Amino acid sequence: MNKVLLIIQREYITRVRKKSFIIMIFVVPLLILGMTGIIALVAKNTSELSSEQVVNVIDQSNVFAGKLHNVKNIKFQPTKQSLEEAKAGLQGNEDLSLLLIPANYTKVPVQIFSKKKPSFKLTQEVENQMNTIATTKSMVEHHIDTAFLNTIKKNKISISAMEVTATGTKDANVGPTMLVGIACAIFIYLALFIYGAQVMRGVIEEKTSRIIEVIISSVKPFQLMLGKIIGVGLVGLTQFTAWIVLSIIATKIAGQAFSSPQSPMMGALAVLQTIPFGYILGCFLFYFITGYLLYSALFAAVGSAVDSETETQQFMFPITLPLLFTYILSVSVLFQAPDSPLAVWLSIIPFTAPVAMMVRIPFGGVAVWQLALSMSLMVIGFLFTTYVAARIYRVGILMYGKKASFKELAKWFFYKE
């Protein structure tokens, strides 16, 4: 046990003393805040940054002429040019497009021509306006009062999602909850990859420099692997703790800077305060630790089986495929249906649970038995992978110059002590 603690101390101090560790602690929160500000600024001024698009309209149906109205950065103008002349005019101007409306526009496709690919905003705007004009024309032909219909359309219904709890009702905050779930999934996915890869690189470096031969004479391979995994994991927890503290401080500063009750920032902070971050953080730490132990043991086994990082690709893909698969589903499907059978099963299976469960937890619909089963299987899962990885590690760490394969790793697993 003392030897394992010494290895943990060695791994932890070695990495904490690096300049990159200190830089990451302070730079990452600043980068996240800066990136958030830049995204908000760009999103606000996207329309102002784009150049004005002029759309020449050839209306062979005589239905839409003069009815397409200009919007910001999109200007419609009828043209009497022939189709060939209008197409020729596109060659010298990337901000010019041509809209061709055929006489039988309900059966023949409407076309947009331009020198470069037309933007989605342009095609969507043309489609929306044409659909509105065509619908209005049909209603007039059928003697439907369009003015009365437009009055009815203005009566929009607003839905406020409420959550019923034991103490009453509260705002469900679906939007912020969804963002927190996706953010948790992304963070835990990146964390497992980053710190697992650190374990693998550390093993490869010690193996290729032959330092491992000196270390292995004093400690058992399992003790060395366990100490390395825990040491790097503690480095990760230190960074996360520092990021959480800095984020809380930044939030407090932002709250004071935008202290006006009418400020959008104050509104956003008020909404975030209704989310149970303590519960989410506790679950995040558990799934980070158990998920890290599960995957880093496999990363260590891969590092022991190869002589360079370029040889790890054949082993890395099968190991990380469940994690990658769940991550893609989480940011595209699972957050829309956090209680679906697919989400439930993915949050229970150990290899996919760290990401899938962190998407579900912010929504608050995880049953106690599901959470308990998932956590129990995570503990069993990392104990199993640690056992398997240790049996491969003890042999592979002293193998040099031999190309390993999955068949070879299976042999190493069954080697006797």
MORA-V173194 format. One record per residue. N is the residue number from 1. RES is the residue in one small letter. SS is DSSP state (h for helix, s for strand, l for the rest). PHI is phi in degrees with one decimal (999 if undefined). OMEGA is omega in radians with two decimals (* if undefined). Layout:
BEGIN
N;RES;SS;PHI;OMEGA, N;RES;SS;PHI;OMEGA
END
This chain:
BEGIN
1;m;l;999;3.13, 2;n;h;-62.4;3.13, 3;k;h;-67.0;3.10, 4;v;h;-62.5;3.13, 5;l;h;-62.4;3.11, 6;l;h;-65.2;3.12, 7;i;h;-67.4;3.10, 8;i;h;-59.5;-3.14, 9;q;h;-61.6;3.14, 10;r;h;-62.8;-3.12, 11;e;h;-65.0;-3.08, 12;y;h;-67.6;-3.08, 13;i;h;-65.5;-3.14, 14;t;h;-58.9;-3.10, 15;r;h;-80.9;-3.13, 16;v;h;-67.6;-3.12, 17;r;l;-75.3;-3.12, 18;k;l;-68.6;3.12, 19;k;h;-61.8;-3.11, 20;s;h;-62.0;3.13, 21;f;h;-66.3;-3.14, 22;i;h;-64.1;-3.13, 23;i;h;-62.9;-3.11, 24;m;h;-62.4;-3.10, 25;i;h;-60.2;-3.06, 26;f;h;-92.4;-3.05, 27;v;h;-74.7;-3.06, 28;v;h;-59.1;3.10, 29;p;h;-60.3;3.12, 30;l;h;-65.9;3.11, 31;l;h;-64.4;-3.14, 32;i;h;-64.3;3.12, 33;l;h;-64.0;3.13, 34;g;h;-64.5;3.14, 35;m;h;-64.0;3.11, 36;t;h;-62.5;3.12, 37;g;h;-64.4;-3.14, 38;i;h;-65.4;3.12, 39;i;h;-61.4;3.12, 40;a;h;-64.0;3.14, 41;l;h;-66.4;-3.14, 42;v;h;-65.5;3.13, 43;a;h;-62.2;-3.12, 44;k;h;-71.3;-3.02, 45;n;h;-110.3;-3.11, 46;t;h;-59.9;-3.11, 47;s;h;-64.9;-3.12, 48;e;h;-77.2;-3.11, 49;l;h;-77.9;-3.10, 50;s;l;-79.3;-3.13, 51;s;l;-77.9;-3.11, 52;e;l;-72.6;3.10, 53;q;s;-102.4;3.08, 54;v;s;-101.6;-3.09, 55;v;s;-116.2;3.01, 56;n;s;-78.1;-3.04, 57;v;s;-113.1;2.98, 58;i;s;-107.8;-3.06, 59;d;s;-105.4;3.13, 60;q;l;-79.5;-3.13, 61;s;l;-94.2;-3.08, 62;n;l;59.4;3.12, 63;v;l;-98.7;-2.98, 64;f;l;-103.7;-3.09, 65;a;l;-58.5;3.11, 66;g;l;77.2;-3.10, 67;k;l;-101.7;3.08, 68;l;l;-77.5;-3.07, 69;h;l;-96.2;-3.13, 70;n;l;-70.7;3.01, 71;v;s;-126.8;-3.09, 72;k;l;-61.7;3.11, 73;n;l;70.4;3.05, 74;i;s;-133.6;-3.10, 75;k;s;-122.5;3.12, 76;f;s;-99.8;3.08, 77;q;s;-144.4;3.11, 78;p;s;-66.3;3.09, 79;t;l;-134.4;3.11, 80;k;l;-99.8;3.12, 81;q;l;-67.6;3.02, 82;s;l;-73.7;-3.12, 83;l;h;-59.1;-3.11, 84;e;h;-66.5;3.13, 85;e;h;-65.2;3.14, 86;a;h;-65.2;3.10, 87;k;h;-64.6;3.13, 88;a;h;-63.4;3.14, 89;g;h;-69.9;-3.14, 90;l;h;-73.6;-3.02, 91;q;h;-64.3;-3.07, 92;g;h;-97.5;-3.06, 93;n;l;-146.8;-3.13, 94;e;l;-77.3;-3.14, 95;d;l;-94.4;-3.13, 96;l;s;-113.2;3.10, 97;s;s;-129.1;3.14, 98;l;s;-127.7;3.12, 99;l;s;-106.6;3.14, 100;l;s;-107.6;3.14, 101;i;s;-107.0;-3.11, 102;p;l;-70.8;-3.13, 103;a;l;-60.3;3.12, 104;n;l;-100.5;-3.00, 105;y;l;-69.5;3.12, 106;t;l;-79.9;-3.11, 107;k;l;-117.2;3.11, 108;v;l;-103.2;-3.09, 109;p;l;-61.2;3.00, 110;v;l;-79.1;-3.04, 111;q;s;-120.4;3.02, 112;i;s;-119.5;3.12, 113;f;s;-109.7;3.05, 114;s;s;-160.6;-3.12, 115;k;l;-66.5;3.06, 116;k;l;-113.1;-3.11, 117;k;l;-61.8;3.13, 118;p;l;-65.7;-3.12, 119;s;l;-71.4;3.09, 120;f;h;-63.3;3.14, 121;k;h;-61.6;-3.12, 122;l;h;-66.7;-3.12, 123;t;h;-63.5;3.13, 124;q;h;-67.2;3.14, 125;e;h;-64.4;3.13, 126;v;h;-62.3;-3.12, 127;e;h;-63.1;-3.13, 128;n;h;-64.3;-3.12, 129;q;h;-65.6;-3.13, 130;m;h;-66.1;3.10, 131;n;h;-63.3;3.12, 132;t;h;-63.7;-3.13, 133;i;h;-65.2;-3.13, 134;a;h;-66.0;3.12, 135;t;h;-66.3;3.12, 136;t;h;-61.6;3.13, 137;k;h;-61.2;-3.14, 138;s;h;-65.1;3.13, 139;m;h;-66.2;3.12, 140;v;h;-63.1;3.14, 141;e;h;-63.4;3.14, 142;h;l;-100.3;3.04, 143;h;l;60.3;3.07, 144;i;l;-97.2;-3.12, 145;d;l;-71.3;-3.10, 146;t;h;-68.7;3.13, 147;a;h;-64.1;3.12, 148;f;h;-66.2;3.14, 149;l;h;-64.5;3.11, 150;n;h;-64.7;3.09, 151;t;h;-64.4;3.11, 152;i;h;-64.7;-3.10, 153;k;h;-63.8;-3.13, 154;k;l;-72.0;3.13, 155;n;l;-81.7;-3.10, 156;k;l;-81.7;3.14, 157;i;l;-99.5;3.12, 158;s;l;-107.3;-3.10, 159;i;l;-106.8;3.08, 160;s;l;-112.3;-3.11, 161;a;l;-75.9;-3.12, 162;m;s;-120.4;3.14, 163;e;s;-111.3;3.14, 164;v;s;-91.0;3.13, 165;t;s;-119.4;-3.13, 166;a;l;-66.4;-3.11, 167;t;l;-98.2;-3.13, 168;g;s;139.5;3.13, 169;t;s;-115.5;3.10, 170;k;s;-149.2;3.13, 171;d;s;-64.7;-3.10, 172;a;l;-74.5;3.12, 173;n;l;48.8;-3.05, 174;v;h;-61.0;-3.10, 175;g;h;-61.1;3.12, 176;p;h;-59.9;3.12, 177;t;h;-62.2;3.11, 178;m;h;-61.1;-3.13, 179;l;h;-65.5;3.12, 180;v;h;-64.8;3.12, 181;g;h;-61.4;3.12, 182;i;h;-64.9;3.14, 183;a;h;-62.0;3.11, 184;c;h;-61.8;3.13, 185;a;h;-62.6;-3.14, 186;i;h;-65.3;-3.10, 187;f;h;-63.4;-3.09, 188;i;h;-72.2;3.07, 189;y;h;-63.8;3.14, 190;l;h;-65.7;-3.12, 191;a;h;-63.6;3.14, 192;l;h;-62.3;3.13, 193;f;h;-69.8;-3.04, 194;i;h;-63.9;-3.06, 195;y;h;-78.1;3.02, 196;g;h;-64.1;3.11, 197;a;h;-65.9;3.08, 198;q;h;-63.3;3.09, 199;v;h;-61.8;-3.12, 200;m;h;-62.0;-3.14, 201;r;h;-64.2;3.11, 202;g;h;-61.3;3.11, 203;v;h;-64.7;-3.13, 204;i;h;-63.6;3.14, 205;e;h;-61.6;-3.13, 206;e;h;-68.3;3.14, 207;k;h;-70.6;-3.10, 208;t;h;-70.5;3.11, 209;s;l;-85.3;3.13, 210;r;l;65.7;3.05, 211;i;h;-64.6;-3.09, 212;i;h;-60.4;-3.13, 213;e;h;-65.8;3.11, 214;v;h;-75.6;-3.09, 215;i;h;-65.5;-3.03, 216;i;l;-68.5;3.09, 217;s;l;-75.3;-3.10, 218;s;l;-108.4;-3.11, 219;v;l;-131.8;3.08, 220;k;l;-77.1;3.14, 221;p;h;-54.9;-3.13, 222;f;h;-65.3;3.11, 223;q;h;-63.5;3.13, 224;l;h;-64.9;-3.14, 225;m;h;-63.9;-3.12, 226;l;h;-63.9;3.13, 227;g;h;-64.0;3.13, 228;k;h;-65.8;-3.13, 229;i;h;-63.3;-3.11, 230;i;h;-67.2;-3.13, 231;g;h;-61.4;3.12, 232;v;h;-67.0;3.10, 233;g;h;-62.4;3.10, 234;l;h;-66.7;3.06, 235;v;h;-62.3;3.11, 236;g;h;-61.4;3.13, 237;l;h;-64.3;3.10, 238;t;h;-62.2;3.12, 239;q;h;-64.2;-3.14, 240;f;h;-62.4;3.12, 241;t;h;-60.7;3.13, 242;a;h;-63.7;-3.14, 243;w;h;-65.6;3.13, 244;i;h;-65.4;3.14, 245;v;h;-62.7;3.14, 246;l;h;-64.8;3.12, 247;s;h;-66.9;3.10, 248;i;h;-63.4;3.12, 249;i;h;-63.1;3.14, 250;a;h;-63.1;3.12, 251;t;h;-65.5;3.11, 252;k;h;-62.5;3.14, 253;i;h;-63.7;3.12, 254;a;h;-62.9;3.13, 255;g;h;-63.9;3.11, 256;q;h;-74.8;-3.12, 257;a;h;-69.0;3.13, 258;f;l;-114.1;-3.02, 259;s;l;-78.0;-3.14, 260;s;l;-66.1;-3.14, 261;p;l;-59.5;-3.13, 262;q;l;-85.2;-3.10, 263;s;l;-67.0;3.09, 264;p;h;-58.5;3.13, 265;m;h;-63.9;3.11, 266;m;h;-63.7;3.08, 267;g;h;-62.2;3.13, 268;a;h;-65.6;3.13, 269;l;h;-65.4;3.12, 270;a;h;-63.6;3.11, 271;v;h;-66.3;-3.12, 272;l;h;-63.5;-3.13, 273;q;h;-67.9;3.13, 274;t;l;-82.0;-3.14, 275;i;l;-86.2;-3.10, 276;p;l;-74.2;-3.07, 277;f;h;-67.4;3.11, 278;g;h;-61.8;3.11, 279;y;h;-64.8;3.14, 280;i;h;-64.6;-3.13, 281;l;h;-64.0;3.10, 282;g;h;-60.8;3.11, 283;c;h;-66.1;3.14, 284;f;h;-61.0;-3.13, 285;l;h;-63.6;3.13, 286;f;h;-63.0;-3.09, 287;y;h;-72.7;3.03, 288;f;h;-67.1;-3.10, 289;i;h;-64.8;-3.10, 290;t;h;-68.5;3.10, 291;g;h;-65.5;3.10, 292;y;h;-64.0;3.13, 293;l;h;-61.8;-3.13, 294;l;h;-65.1;-3.05, 295;y;h;-81.0;-3.11, 296;s;h;-66.5;3.06, 297;a;h;-62.3;3.10, 298;l;h;-68.9;3.08, 299;f;h;-62.5;3.13, 300;a;h;-64.7;3.11, 301;a;h;-63.1;3.10, 302;v;h;-63.6;3.13, 303;g;h;-61.0;-3.14, 304;s;h;-74.3;-3.06, 305;a;h;-90.1;-3.07, 306;v;l;-122.4;3.13, 307;d;l;-105.4;3.11, 308;s;l;-152.7;-3.08, 309;e;h;-68.0;-3.14, 310;t;h;-67.8;-3.13, 311;e;h;-87.2;-3.05, 312;t;h;-82.8;-2.99, 313;q;h;-59.6;-3.09, 314;q;h;-64.4;3.13, 315;f;h;-93.7;-3.03, 316;m;h;-68.8;-3.04, 317;f;h;-61.2;3.12, 318;p;h;-61.8;-3.11, 319;i;h;-71.4;-3.04, 320;t;h;-88.7;-3.10, 321;l;h;-58.6;3.11, 322;p;h;-60.1;3.14, 323;l;h;-67.7;3.13, 324;l;h;-65.8;3.12, 325;f;h;-59.4;-3.13, 326;t;h;-69.0;3.12, 327;y;h;-61.6;3.14, 328;i;h;-62.1;3.11, 329;l;h;-65.7;-3.08, 330;s;h;-64.5;-3.07, 331;v;l;-86.2;-3.13, 332;s;l;-123.7;-3.00, 333;v;l;-125.8;-2.94, 334;l;h;-61.2;-3.12, 335;f;h;-66.8;3.10, 336;q;h;-82.8;3.13, 337;a;l;-140.8;-3.05, 338;p;l;-67.1;3.14, 339;d;l;-109.7;3.11, 340;s;l;-70.8;3.12, 341;p;h;-55.3;3.12, 342;l;h;-61.6;3.14, 343;a;h;-63.6;-3.13, 344;v;h;-63.5;-3.11, 345;w;h;-66.6;3.12, 346;l;h;-65.4;3.14, 347;s;l;-80.2;3.13, 348;i;l;-102.7;3.14, 349;i;l;-65.5;-3.03, 350;p;h;-55.4;-3.07, 351;f;h;-71.2;-3.13, 352;t;h;-117.0;-3.03, 353;a;h;-62.4;-3.08, 354;p;h;-55.5;-3.12, 355;v;h;-82.4;-3.06, 356;a;h;-64.1;-3.11, 357;m;h;-68.1;-3.14, 358;m;h;-71.6;2.99, 359;v;h;-76.3;-3.05, 360;r;h;-78.7;-2.98, 361;i;h;-58.3;-3.14, 362;p;l;-58.9;3.14, 363;f;l;-76.3;3.03, 364;g;l;76.9;-3.09, 365;g;l;-102.9;-3.11, 366;v;l;-80.6;3.12, 367;a;l;-67.2;-3.10, 368;v;h;-61.2;-3.11, 369;w;h;-67.0;3.10, 370;q;h;-67.8;3.13, 371;l;h;-65.5;3.14, 372;a;h;-65.1;3.12, 373;l;h;-64.1;-3.14, 374;s;h;-62.4;-3.14, 375;m;h;-66.6;3.12, 376;s;h;-63.5;3.13, 377;l;h;-68.8;3.07, 378;m;h;-64.9;3.11, 379;v;h;-65.0;3.10, 380;i;h;-62.5;-3.12, 381;g;h;-63.8;-3.11, 382;f;h;-73.0;3.03, 383;l;h;-64.6;3.14, 384;f;h;-67.7;-3.12, 385;t;h;-66.2;3.09, 386;t;h;-65.5;3.11, 387;y;h;-63.6;-3.14, 388;v;h;-63.9;-3.11, 389;a;h;-64.4;-3.12, 390;a;h;-64.2;3.14, 391;r;h;-69.3;3.07, 392;i;h;-77.5;-3.09, 393;y;h;-61.9;-3.06, 394;r;h;-61.9;3.13, 395;v;h;-93.2;-3.04, 396;g;h;-65.8;-3.06, 397;i;l;-65.1;-3.13, 398;l;l;-108.5;3.12, 399;m;l;-93.6;3.14, 400;y;l;-128.9;3.01, 401;g;l;69.6;-3.13, 402;k;l;-119.8;3.12, 403;k;l;-72.4;-3.13, 404;a;l;-83.4;3.07, 405;s;l;-137.4;3.12, 406;f;h;-63.1;3.09, 407;k;h;-65.3;3.13, 408;e;h;-68.2;3.11, 409;l;h;-63.6;3.09, 410;a;h;-63.0;3.10, 411;k;h;-63.5;-3.14, 412;w;h;-61.4;-3.13, 413;f;h;-60.9;-3.07, 414;f;h;-90.8;3.07, 415;y;l;-61.4;3.10, 416;k;l;-77.9;3.14, 417;e;l;-63.5;*
END
